[in-house]
Amino acid sequence: MFKHFLITRFNLRKEDWTTNKHNKPILTDEWHRNRFKLFTDYCFPSVMSQTNTNFEWIVFFDSSTKKEYRLIISKLDEQFLNFKPIFIDGMTQFLPSIKTYISNFKEKYIITTGIDNDDCIGKHFIEEIQKRFNNQYFMCLDFIDGYTIQTQSEIKVGKKLHQYNPFLSLFEINNNPKTIKDRSHRNWKKEKNVLQIHGVRIWSSVIHHENKVNEFTGYGHTNLDDFFNEFVISKPQQDFIQKQAIPVNKWRLESAINYVSSYWKFYSKNIKRNLGFYNKK
């Protein structure tokens, strides 16, 4: 009936991506070491823990990836059958390579879902997505509520409201499918066929020093025992967060500001969308 692909890009070279938000060079050995640690602490264990394993996780690495990192990738490949590493020549080959890979499958429908290599998902993530599948010809699925973890300086875990986020999915007929990577996640706001799901928190962004754009925008109290019952990350990192996380009453003002800002952006986007500001020309 359908084939579901989780899609991640890792270290693909791109002409306009040379530094992080602190103007520090990326794709260096230091960047790779830090990024693989984030990947193996957060992203990889969270995907491997899925209750529904009816999906393939295609992860795109640059063809220039060094041997020492290819060895790490190879070990991960051995651990998890759903993990499909693909090596390509830079970012320009990303979308064409996705489409080439998917073209090998003949199911009537295709589901594609995004996840960044430094974020994590709840163990019911795939399950919750597939529950919404109903033979849609073309529809974007947006779980707008999630969590966010700040791992730099002060450790914080908060709720997050983010529509058109990096965890979007696309249901479509398997006839030259566009895939969720057809455009930036922010630009799916221009699509008419979007189903937004409220109150189902199945993803978490991870905010760290190497983020190019993102800042911590979390708010509210998060019960960490409940959080880690749903989100499986490496045990050392879980223990570290549980010991070091600052309770929300210590950052109450920041929480309140983030809450108001998040909902202001949410309603503002919806008003603009309803008024046709985002309509394609």
LUMBA-727888 format. One record per residue (C-alpha): x, y, z; residue number from 1. Coordinates in Angstrom, 2 decimals. Each point is the difference from the previous one (the first is absolute). Last residue first. Layout:
N
site u=X	v=Y	w=Z	resi=NUM;
...
//
This chain:
281
site u=2.07	v=32.71	w=-7.76	resi=281;
site u=-0.15	v=-2.31	w=2.98	resi=280;
site u=-2.21	v=1.14	w=2.84	resi=279;
site u=1.86	v=1.00	w=3.15	resi=278;
site u=-1.77	v=3.30	w=0.61	resi=277;
site u=-3.37	v=-1.62	w=-0.68	resi=276;
site u=-1.92	v=1.61	w=2.85	resi=275;
site u=-0.38	v=-3.36	w=1.71	resi=274;
site u=3.77	v=-0.54	w=-0.23	resi=273;
site u=0.76	v=3.45	w=1.38	resi=272;
site u=-2.39	v=-0.64	w=2.93	resi=271;
site u=1.53	v=-3.43	w=0.58	resi=270;
site u=3.52	v=1.39	w=-0.01	resi=269;
site u=-0.93	v=2.70	w=2.51	resi=268;
site u=-1.80	v=-2.50	w=2.22	resi=267;
site u=3.09	v=-2.21	w=0.26	resi=266;
site u=2.49	v=2.87	w=0.23	resi=265;
site u=-1.94	v=1.53	w=2.91	resi=264;
site u=-0.32	v=-3.45	w=1.56	resi=263;
site u=3.74	v=-0.54	w=0.01	resi=262;
site u=0.79	v=3.54	w=1.20	resi=261;
site u=-2.43	v=-0.26	w=2.94	resi=260;
site u=1.43	v=-3.37	w=1.08	resi=259;
site u=3.61	v=1.08	w=-0.54	resi=258;
site u=-0.52	v=3.11	w=2.15	resi=257;
site u=-1.67	v=-2.05	w=2.74	resi=256;
site u=2.78	v=-2.60	w=0.00	resi=255;
site u=2.69	v=2.67	w=0.09	resi=254;
site u=-1.74	v=1.56	w=3.02	resi=253;
site u=-0.34	v=-3.37	w=1.73	resi=252;
site u=3.66	v=-0.98	w=-0.38	resi=251;
site u=0.65	v=-1.35	w=3.51	resi=250;
site u=-3.63	v=-1.11	w=0.39	resi=249;
site u=0.54	v=-2.06	w=-3.16	resi=248;
site u=2.30	v=-2.42	w=1.78	resi=247;
site u=3.64	v=0.05	w=-1.21	resi=246;
site u=1.09	v=-3.28	w=-1.56	resi=245;
site u=3.33	v=-1.27	w=1.38	resi=244;
site u=-0.79	v=-3.37	w=1.57	resi=243;
site u=-2.74	v=-1.10	w=-2.41	resi=242;
site u=1.97	v=1.36	w=-2.95	resi=241;
site u=3.19	v=-1.87	w=0.95	resi=240;
site u=-1.86	v=-3.26	w=0.65	resi=239;
site u=-1.67	v=0.21	w=-3.41	resi=238;
site u=3.33	v=0.75	w=-1.66	resi=237;
site u=1.67	v=-2.99	w=1.66	resi=236;
site u=-2.98	v=-2.24	w=-0.93	resi=235;
site u=0.01	v=0.91	w=-3.69	resi=234;
site u=-3.39	v=1.27	w=-1.18	resi=233;
site u=-3.47	v=-1.55	w=0.14	resi=232;
site u=-2.81	v=2.55	w=0.04	resi=231;
site u=-3.35	v=-1.24	w=1.33	resi=230;
site u=0.92	v=-1.22	w=3.50	resi=229;
site u=2.67	v=2.67	w=-0.08	resi=228;
site u=-2.60	v=2.76	w=-0.11	resi=227;
site u=-2.19	v=-1.56	w=2.68	resi=226;
site u=2.95	v=-0.20	w=2.40	resi=225;
site u=1.04	v=3.51	w=-1.05	resi=224;
site u=-3.32	v=1.59	w=0.90	resi=223;
site u=0.04	v=3.12	w=-2.17	resi=222;
site u=-1.12	v=3.33	w=1.45	resi=221;
site u=-0.65	v=2.89	w=-2.35	resi=220;
site u=1.90	v=1.68	w=-2.81	resi=219;
site u=2.61	v=-0.74	w=-2.63	resi=218;
site u=1.36	v=2.49	w=-2.53	resi=217;
site u=3.67	v=-0.99	w=0.03	resi=216;
site u=1.73	v=1.43	w=-3.08	resi=215;
site u=0.21	v=-1.42	w=-3.52	resi=214;
site u=1.98	v=1.52	w=-2.86	resi=213;
site u=3.28	v=-1.78	w=-0.80	resi=212;
site u=-0.12	v=-2.31	w=3.00	resi=211;
site u=3.56	v=-0.91	w=0.98	resi=210;
site u=-0.16	v=1.10	w=3.63	resi=209;
site u=-3.00	v=-2.21	w=0.86	resi=208;
site u=-3.79	v=0.02	w=-0.13	resi=207;
site u=-1.65	v=-3.41	w=-0.38	resi=206;
site u=-3.47	v=-0.06	w=-1.56	resi=205;
site u=-2.48	v=-2.48	w=1.41	resi=204;
site u=-2.68	v=-2.03	w=-1.72	resi=203;
site u=-3.10	v=-2.03	w=0.90	resi=202;
site u=-2.12	v=2.50	w=1.92	resi=201;
site u=-3.61	v=-0.58	w=-1.04	resi=200;
site u=-1.95	v=3.07	w=1.20	resi=199;
site u=-0.98	v=1.44	w=-3.38	resi=198;
site u=0.18	v=-1.63	w=-3.42	resi=197;
site u=0.11	v=2.23	w=-3.09	resi=196;
site u=-1.16	v=-1.48	w=-3.31	resi=195;
site u=1.40	v=1.92	w=-2.96	resi=194;
site u=-1.46	v=-0.01	w=-3.51	resi=193;
site u=0.26	v=3.66	w=-0.99	resi=192;
site u=3.81	v=0.13	w=-0.20	resi=191;
site u=1.63	v=3.40	w=0.51	resi=190;
site u=0.80	v=-0.77	w=3.66	resi=189;
site u=2.04	v=-2.87	w=-1.44	resi=188;
site u=2.67	v=2.64	w=-0.54	resi=187;
site u=1.37	v=-0.25	w=3.53	resi=186;
site u=0.81	v=-3.70	w=-0.49	resi=185;
site u=2.25	v=0.96	w=-2.92	resi=184;
site u=-1.25	v=-1.39	w=-3.29	resi=183;
site u=-0.21	v=-3.29	w=-1.93	resi=182;
site u=1.44	v=-1.64	w=3.10	resi=181;
site u=-3.44	v=-1.29	w=1.05	resi=180;
site u=-0.07	v=-2.18	w=-3.11	resi=179;
site u=-0.90	v=1.15	w=-3.59	resi=178;
site u=-1.33	v=-3.38	w=-1.11	resi=177;
site u=0.39	v=-0.99	w=-3.68	resi=176;
site u=-3.28	v=-1.92	w=0.23	resi=175;
site u=-0.09	v=-1.71	w=3.37	resi=174;
site u=-3.06	v=1.82	w=1.35	resi=173;
site u=0.81	v=2.31	w=2.87	resi=172;
site u=0.16	v=0.29	w=3.78	resi=171;
site u=2.59	v=2.53	w=1.18	resi=170;
site u=1.44	v=0.18	w=3.49	resi=169;
site u=1.34	v=2.95	w=1.99	resi=168;
site u=2.65	v=-0.43	w=2.71	resi=167;
site u=2.08	v=3.09	w=-0.95	resi=166;
site u=-2.81	v=2.36	w=1.16	resi=165;
site u=-2.84	v=1.56	w=-1.97	resi=164;
site u=-1.70	v=0.89	w=3.29	resi=163;
site u=2.16	v=0.32	w=3.09	resi=162;
site u=-1.32	v=0.04	w=3.55	resi=161;
site u=2.58	v=-1.25	w=2.49	resi=160;
site u=-0.15	v=-1.51	w=3.49	resi=159;
site u=3.07	v=0.35	w=2.14	resi=158;
site u=3.22	v=-1.70	w=1.04	resi=157;
site u=2.89	v=2.11	w=1.29	resi=156;
site u=3.72	v=-0.56	w=0.57	resi=155;
site u=1.94	v=3.24	w=0.52	resi=154;
site u=3.16	v=0.53	w=-2.06	resi=153;
site u=-0.95	v=-1.99	w=-3.12	resi=152;
site u=-2.30	v=-3.04	w=-0.05	resi=151;
site u=-3.32	v=1.81	w=-0.40	resi=150;
site u=-2.75	v=-2.56	w=-0.59	resi=149;
site u=-3.21	v=0.71	w=-1.91	resi=148;
site u=-3.38	v=-1.65	w=0.09	resi=147;
site u=-2.86	v=-0.53	w=-2.41	resi=146;
site u=-3.24	v=1.50	w=-1.24	resi=145;
site u=-0.65	v=0.80	w=-3.69	resi=144;
site u=-0.35	v=-3.54	w=-1.31	resi=143;
site u=-0.20	v=0.92	w=-3.69	resi=142;
site u=-1.18	v=-2.40	w=-2.71	resi=141;
site u=0.24	v=1.13	w=-3.63	resi=140;
site u=-2.58	v=-1.42	w=-2.40	resi=139;
site u=0.02	v=-1.30	w=-3.59	resi=138;
site u=-2.17	v=-2.88	w=-1.27	resi=137;
site u=-0.96	v=-1.01	w=3.52	resi=136;
site u=-0.67	v=-3.73	w=0.34	resi=135;
site u=-0.92	v=0.35	w=3.67	resi=134;
site u=3.26	v=0.39	w=1.91	resi=133;
site u=-0.51	v=1.68	w=3.36	resi=132;
site u=0.85	v=-3.11	w=2.05	resi=131;
site u=3.22	v=-0.21	w=-2.07	resi=130;
site u=1.29	v=3.20	w=1.57	resi=129;
site u=-0.83	v=-1.04	w=3.57	resi=128;
site u=1.74	v=-3.36	w=-0.43	resi=127;
site u=3.11	v=1.57	w=-1.48	resi=126;
site u=0.33	v=2.33	w=3.01	resi=125;
site u=-1.02	v=-2.49	w=2.70	resi=124;
site u=3.55	v=-0.34	w=1.42	resi=123;
site u=0.32	v=3.75	w=0.30	resi=122;
site u=2.33	v=1.79	w=-2.40	resi=121;
site u=3.46	v=1.55	w=0.23	resi=120;
site u=1.99	v=2.89	w=-1.47	resi=119;
site u=3.64	v=0.33	w=-1.13	resi=118;
site u=-0.26	v=-1.86	w=-3.31	resi=117;
site u=-3.08	v=1.93	w=-1.10	resi=116;
site u=-3.20	v=-1.96	w=-0.58	resi=115;
site u=-2.28	v=0.17	w=-3.01	resi=114;
site u=-2.82	v=-2.32	w=-0.98	resi=113;
site u=-0.94	v=-1.55	w=-3.34	resi=112;
site u=-3.11	v=-2.12	w=-0.54	resi=111;
site u=-0.45	v=-1.56	w=-3.44	resi=110;
site u=-3.16	v=-1.57	w=-1.38	resi=109;
site u=-0.72	v=-2.69	w=-2.59	resi=108;
site u=3.01	v=-2.13	w=0.94	resi=107;
site u=2.47	v=-0.44	w=-2.86	resi=106;
site u=3.36	v=0.66	w=1.64	resi=105;
site u=3.23	v=0.52	w=-1.97	resi=104;
site u=-1.05	v=3.60	w=-0.80	resi=103;
site u=0.57	v=0.83	w=3.68	resi=102;
site u=3.77	v=-0.22	w=-0.39	resi=101;
site u=0.08	v=2.15	w=-3.13	resi=100;
site u=-2.31	v=2.56	w=1.58	resi=99;
site u=2.18	v=0.33	w=3.07	resi=98;
site u=3.12	v=0.21	w=-2.16	resi=97;
site u=-1.49	v=2.82	w=-2.11	resi=96;
site u=-0.88	v=1.90	w=3.20	resi=95;
site u=3.47	v=-0.27	w=1.56	resi=94;
site u=2.26	v=0.21	w=-3.07	resi=93;
site u=0.48	v=3.79	w=0.21	resi=92;
site u=0.84	v=-0.43	w=3.68	resi=91;
site u=3.33	v=-1.68	w=-0.64	resi=90;
site u=1.22	v=-3.07	w=-1.87	resi=89;
site u=-1.99	v=-2.87	w=1.47	resi=88;
site u=0.43	v=-2.78	w=2.57	resi=87;
site u=-3.12	v=-1.87	w=1.14	resi=86;
site u=-0.45	v=-1.49	w=3.47	resi=85;
site u=-3.12	v=-2.19	w=0.40	resi=84;
site u=-1.04	v=-0.50	w=3.64	resi=83;
site u=-3.03	v=-2.31	w=0.21	resi=82;
site u=2.25	v=-2.98	w=0.77	resi=81;
site u=1.39	v=1.60	w=3.16	resi=80;
site u=3.20	v=-1.05	w=1.77	resi=79;
site u=2.07	v=-0.96	w=-3.04	resi=78;
site u=-0.69	v=3.35	w=-1.69	resi=77;
site u=1.08	v=1.77	w=3.17	resi=76;
site u=3.32	v=-1.83	w=-0.16	resi=75;
site u=0.43	v=0.99	w=-3.66	resi=74;
site u=-0.75	v=3.64	w=0.78	resi=73;
site u=2.68	v=0.02	w=2.70	resi=72;
site u=2.46	v=-1.55	w=-2.44	resi=71;
site u=-0.97	v=2.59	w=-2.62	resi=70;
site u=0.96	v=2.63	w=2.57	resi=69;
site u=3.55	v=-1.30	w=0.29	resi=68;
site u=0.17	v=-0.46	w=-3.79	resi=67;
site u=-0.69	v=3.64	w=-0.77	resi=66;
site u=-3.23	v=1.24	w=-1.56	resi=65;
site u=0.72	v=1.48	w=-3.46	resi=64;
site u=-2.99	v=-1.84	w=-1.53	resi=63;
site u=-2.23	v=2.08	w=2.26	resi=62;
site u=-2.47	v=-1.84	w=2.16	resi=61;
site u=-3.73	v=-0.44	w=-0.62	resi=60;
site u=-2.12	v=-1.92	w=2.49	resi=59;
site u=-2.89	v=-2.12	w=-1.28	resi=58;
site u=-2.08	v=-1.37	w=2.86	resi=57;
site u=-2.34	v=-2.67	w=-1.30	resi=56;
site u=-3.43	v=-0.54	w=1.51	resi=55;
site u=-2.29	v=-2.65	w=1.50	resi=54;
site u=1.81	v=-0.13	w=3.34	resi=53;
site u=-2.94	v=1.16	w=2.12	resi=52;
site u=0.90	v=0.18	w=3.71	resi=51;
site u=3.01	v=2.16	w=-0.91	resi=50;
site u=3.09	v=-0.42	w=2.21	resi=49;
site u=2.54	v=0.11	w=-2.87	resi=48;
site u=-1.17	v=3.52	w=-0.88	resi=47;
site u=0.60	v=1.29	w=3.53	resi=46;
site u=3.32	v=-1.83	w=0.27	resi=45;
site u=1.27	v=1.62	w=-3.25	resi=44;
site u=-1.12	v=3.57	w=0.65	resi=43;
site u=1.09	v=0.74	w=3.53	resi=42;
site u=3.36	v=-1.25	w=1.28	resi=41;
site u=1.20	v=-1.64	w=-3.24	resi=40;
site u=-0.85	v=3.02	w=-2.16	resi=39;
site u=1.18	v=2.54	w=2.56	resi=38;
site u=3.31	v=-1.88	w=0.30	resi=37;
site u=0.22	v=-0.26	w=-3.79	resi=36;
site u=-0.48	v=3.76	w=-0.22	resi=35;
site u=2.68	v=0.80	w=2.57	resi=34;
site u=2.57	v=-2.23	w=-1.66	resi=33;
site u=-0.93	v=1.27	w=-3.46	resi=32;
site u=0.21	v=3.66	w=1.03	resi=31;
site u=3.40	v=-0.57	w=1.62	resi=30;
site u=1.23	v=-1.77	w=-3.14	resi=29;
site u=-1.17	v=2.99	w=-2.06	resi=28;
site u=-3.36	v=0.01	w=-1.81	resi=27;
site u=-0.78	v=3.40	w=1.52	resi=26;
site u=2.07	v=3.14	w=0.59	resi=25;
site u=-1.01	v=2.19	w=2.97	resi=24;
site u=-2.01	v=3.15	w=-0.73	resi=23;
site u=-1.84	v=-0.45	w=3.31	resi=22;
site u=-3.21	v=-0.91	w=-1.88	resi=21;
site u=1.89	v=-2.74	w=-1.85	resi=20;
site u=2.36	v=0.52	w=-2.94	resi=19;
site u=0.51	v=-1.18	w=-3.59	resi=18;
site u=-3.50	v=-0.59	w=-1.35	resi=17;
site u=-0.42	v=2.14	w=-3.15	resi=16;
site u=1.84	v=-2.40	w=-2.31	resi=15;
site u=-1.49	v=-3.21	w=1.41	resi=14;
site u=1.84	v=-3.17	w=0.96	resi=13;
site u=-2.21	v=-2.75	w=1.42	resi=12;
site u=0.77	v=-0.94	w=3.59	resi=11;
site u=-3.17	v=-1.71	w=1.28	resi=10;
site u=-3.18	v=0.09	w=-1.99	resi=9;
site u=-2.95	v=-1.88	w=1.48	resi=8;
site u=-3.09	v=-1.63	w=-1.52	resi=7;
site u=-2.51	v=-2.38	w=1.61	resi=6;
site u=-1.61	v=-1.99	w=-2.79	resi=5;
site u=-3.40	v=-1.72	w=0.13	resi=4;
site u=-1.23	v=-2.31	w=-2.76	resi=3;
site u=-3.74	v=-0.28	w=-0.55	resi=2;
site u=-2.67	v=-2.54	w=-1.01	resi=1;
//
